[in-house]
Every structure is written in structure tokens, then in C-alpha cells.
Amino acid sequence: MLFNSYTFIVFFIAILILHNLPFPWKVKKINLLIASYIFYAAWNPPFILLLWLSTVVDFFVGRALYTQNNVAKKRLLLVVSLIGNLGMLCFFKYGGFLLENFVTLANAVGLNFHPAKPNIILPAGISFYTFTTLCYTIDMYKKKSEPVRSMLDFSLFVTFFPHLVAGPIVRPPQLVPQFETPRTANRQQLMQGLFLLSLGLFMKVVLADSMLSSTANDVFNASDKLPALDAWMGVLAFSGQIFFDFAGYSTCAIGAALCLGFVLPQNFQYPYAAIGFSDFWRRWHITLSSWLRDYLYIPLGGNRKGKLRTYFNLMLTMLLGGLWHGANWTFVVWGGLHGFYLWAEKIFKDRAESKSSLIAEPAVMQASMIPTISLSKKWNGFLYALLTFFLVNVTWVFFRASTFTKAWAVLKSMFGFVPKADPLLTTLAIIKVSVIVSVMVIVHWLMRNSKVLEVIPKLPWWVLGIFWAMLILILIWSQESSSSFIYFQF
């Protein structure tokens, strides 16, 4: 079921009514659990079995991990959980990818191996709910928190429909305590939640789908060479599309949960205002970034084992983070580029710190590509934010392109390494992308240290009312969008 569908509107109204009726709290939680299974079953009902399997195994394994004192048995239980979760993820998401690469390798060494292509359907959101349950069992192994007492609460934690398919990736302490006591939204939460739902749908339906997707598709599906302007417009269009699509989903998820009285963690903080790539990953897909940091980078040793090991850990984390996004080597390269950018940033920062130990310097800017620039110099900061945005757009080429051949063709066009080519895009399309992306970057910069729910109460009621009415009217005019969210495929 898609947030951007009339079916979801009817579904959500029914859930709101049931959640606000005078039922016992346990009944309300059962209603939410059933609703979450219905929400997920709208894609493919048999895949609910995977959700049940993951939920049941991790609930009991997590409890056993917390109470088990025998180190060998404890490690065995953790291995069982890891095999169960990562095994499902590898089979459904990477089975075809692994087989394809094995066939290529076998043929390269002279073996004539051509197996039948597997017909594996990727369950929606499997990467997200796998990471959600994994963090629980790992936390139980490390005894970072107490096990969830109720199977109902744990099941609802895993399957709660706002975050189920594309995040935010929640951790037990962030959500389970909210299920332990009765909750309904007060008037302020309901209004804020509905506003976030409207804003998220506007970002997805109007900006991502109606305004930007066609330009991005035209450029990345083009079979002929492209002028540099057209190539850049296509990449910028995708840059805006993926932000409005994914941040739109997260905004809808947070809004839907808030309408029911629950608070989900923030997943985006104006990433295109980032100054450097450490800052970018503190602003883009925040819950995945923190998951990779806490459950991969730090266990690998983080920055505690010398510079070379730090660089290795950083690159490995980004490569695996890229692979998490999709079963294609282009995603690995995307992650590798981000790892390389983070390397370069760390080298600059380390050199600045070594110089500052010899010469007194003003306070440096955290997460800057050029760490000696002061945050108080806003124009300098904005220029470095634009540099970061430029480099991020280069990485988006590999994220969007289906093959390296297509990625290389787009990059050559972007930087003028192709003969003169006929224009592909219309003047209207170029103006549309230019205006939307420019406004997006400016708004990100102006709001970089703010949050939507902090700004709303400061607006006059009539300004908010006009703005909200315009969002809804444009949404109605745009009608239903049949396009699923981009991150559903991950």
C-alpha cells in the first residue's frame, strides 16, 4: 500500500477512528498490528511469513541472548540470529546478483556454466525490517538494553506500518517504550502529523513525480550522446527527485505516526546544505548512517586503531552501505566514492589539527571539506556547501545509472567529453529543473539548523493556513500518483 494513494487515505482514516475509540490499550495495539500486516500484505501477502519468522526468531533469541551467561552458547545464539536475518536478506536481495557474478567468474576461467535465471521477487522493505530486528539482537548480546517483555509490543515494533517499508530505521528504545503505555495524539500532535503527511505527499507526488522524474528518466534512458547542459539537468533532476521522494516518505511516516501519538526519529536534516561529507551523512538518511556507525564502523574498530585502520574501516563501511542500497556494482561504486570523499575530508582535518597544535588558530568548522573555514563566515560556508552538493551529484550518477556504461556516458556528457550532440530536453524542462533545484538548495541552507515542527508554531496562523491549503489544492490537482517510492526497492 502506498502513502500516495487513495487506498491509504481510506485505510488511515479507519485506523485513526479505531485508535481513538474507547478500547482497552491492548486491543488498540492489536488493531495497529493487524493494520500493519494489512498494509504490508497489499504488496504480496505470502511475504508476511518472512515478517513473522523474523519477529518470532528474534524475540526469543533476543531474550535468550540477554539471559545467557555461557559465552559459547551466547555467540551461537547470535550466529543463529545473524544467519536467519542476513540469510533471508542475501537470498531475496542478492541471490540473483551473487549467481550472476559467479557465472561471470566461472566463464572467465573457462567453465561453460549457464544456470537457469532464478525468479526471485524482492520483498518490499526487507532491508529496513532486517536492520530493525538485527539491532535488537545485537543490543541483547551486548546487554545495552533490557529485552522486550511482550511479544505483542515486539511484533508491533517490527511491523508498525509507518516505518515498515522504508524507514526510518528504529531501535527498540526509541519505539517499544511508547507501546507500553496508552497513547493517542493530542490536538497539536494531530495537526502537526496531518501537516507533515500533506508536506510529505506534496514532496513525493508533485515535486518528485510530476516535476522532476520525467527529466531524470529522459536523460538516464537516452541512447544518444547528450549536451553537457542536458546531462547536468538530468542529474540535478534526479538529485532533487531522490531527496523529495525519500524525504517525502520519511515525512509521511513521521506524520502518520504522530497522528496516532507516536514519535519516530528524524531521518533527514536538509542534507543539501551539508558542509562536507561527514556533515552530509549526519543529514541524509540519518537512521541508516547511525546504524552503520554503531553496528559496523565502531565494531570494526572505528578510529581507535590508528589512521590506516580508520581509513580501512571508513571505506569498508561505505562500500557495504552502498551494497545495502542495491544488488549492483554501481551502488558499490557510489558507496566507494562517498568513502573516498570522507577520506579526503579526514586528511584535510588531520592536517589542520596537526598545524593547530603548532600555531594558534581560530575555532575550526566541524565536518568541513576545508576545516580552517569558520562557521561564522556564512558565505564561505555556503560556497563549500555548493561544492559538497556538486560532488554529491557526481555520485548520484552511479546511484541512478543501471550500468557502468550508462554512468560513464552521462559523466562524459556532463564534463563535455563528447562530440557536439543534439539537445534532448525542452527549454521548459530545463527552466523547471533549474528553478526547483535552486529553491531546494536555498531552502536547505536557510533551514539547515531548523526543523519544520519548530518553524510552524512561529508562523502566523493565516500564513500557515494559506500555505497548507495550497499544498492540498496542488495535491488534489495532481491527482493520485501510481509511482512507488524509490527506496521501496531497497
Sequence and secondary structure as in RCSB ss.txt:
>XXXX:A:sequence
MLFNSYTFIVFFIAILILHNLPFPWKVKKINLLIASYIFYAAWNPPFILLLWLSTVVDFFVGRALYTQNNVAKKR
LLLVVSLIGNLGMLCFFKYGGFLLENFVTLANAVGLNFHPAKPNIILPAGISFYTFTTLCYTIDMYKKKSEPVRS
MLDFSLFVTFFPHLVAGPIVRPPQLVPQFETPRTANRQQLMQGLFLLSLGLFMKVVLADSMLSSTANDVFNASDK
LPALDAWMGVLAFSGQIFFDFAGYSTCAIGAALCLGFVLPQNFQYPYAAIGFSDFWRRWHITLSSWLRDYLYIPL
GGNRKGKLRTYFNLMLTMLLGGLWHGANWTFVVWGGLHGFYLWAEKIFKDRAESKSSLIAEPAVMQASMIPTISL
SKKWNGFLYALLTFFLVNVTWVFFRASTFTKAWAVLKSMFGFVPKADPLLTTLAIIKVSVIVSVMVIVHWLMRNS
KVLEVIPKLPWWVLGIFWAMLILILIWSQESSSSFIYFQF
>XXXX:A:secstr
  TTSHHHHHHHHHHHHHHTSS  HHHHHHHHHHHHHHHHHTT GGGHHHHHHHHHHHHHHHHHHHH   HHHHH
HHHHHHHHHHHHHHHHHHHHHHHHHHHHHHHHHTT             TTHHHHHHHHHHHHHHHHHTSS   S 
HHHHHHHHH HHHHTT     HHHHHHHHHS     HHHHHHHHHHHHHHHIIIIIIIIIIIHHHHHHHHT  S 
  HHHHHHHHHHHHHHHHHHHHHHHHHHHHHHHHTT       S GGG SSHHHHHTTSSHHHHHHHIIIIIHHH
TTTSS HHHHHHHHHHHHHHHHHHH SSHHHHHHHHHHHHHHHHHHHHHHHHHHHHTTS      TT SSTTS T
T HHHHHHHHHHHHHHHHHHHHHHH SSHHHHHHHHHHHTT S      S HHHHHHHHHHHHHHHHHHHHTTT 
 HHHHGGGS HHHHHHHHHHHHHHHHHH       GGGG 
